[in-house]
């Protein structure tokens, strides 16, 4: 995100995890979130940050009022035919659309194997991130990745997998079989770290608007 940005929108802000990092002296951050429950939780955690009801297709802000629009872990939910012109509407000339995803690093063999186990689950989501559908009036999308890792125990990895909605709704026998495969993949005696890749995409608003 450009350091000079003074008005920033966190689209699909949820409970404000990213919003905390977006705040800076002299910068106004506005959270946009469709869920009433999420907005209530957000206001408890960040009572000094404005949060409004809205979606990627309908952002309740004036034209040309925002320097940067950030959407983390949520752009794949939008209807790009409506969300792209809506983002262009609220951004000032030269404004920036920033899209972020946090993903497990599949270049690490055991993580790739874990991902394969999870994708055997019928309800596991297949994300289409729609990054290639940003298009005009934005300039071409640029990407930069950041790799990092988070220490986790075997139990924490299993708990993380078990907490997924598609796992919770599985038949108990099938769920336990899949969790058994996850446990067999992990070494309970070895300290481990879960490697992640943070994928950051940005597209600047060009001179031609829709």
Secondary structure as UniProt FT lines:
FT   TURN            3..4
FT   STRAND          7..11
FT   TURN            14..15
FT   HELIX           17..22
FT   TURN            25..26
FT   STRAND          28..32
FT   HELIX           36..45
FT   TURN            47..48
FT   STRAND          50..52
FT   TURN            56..57
FT   TURN            63..64
FT   STRAND          66..72
FT   HELIX           75..77
FT   HELIX           80..90
FT   STRAND          91..104
FT   TURN            106..107
FT   HELIX           109..119
FT   TURN            122..123
FT   HELIX           131..133
FT   TURN            136..137
FT   STRAND          142..152
FT   HELIX           154..162
FT   HELIX           165..168
FT   HELIX           172..185
FT   TURN            188..189
FT   STRAND          192..205
//
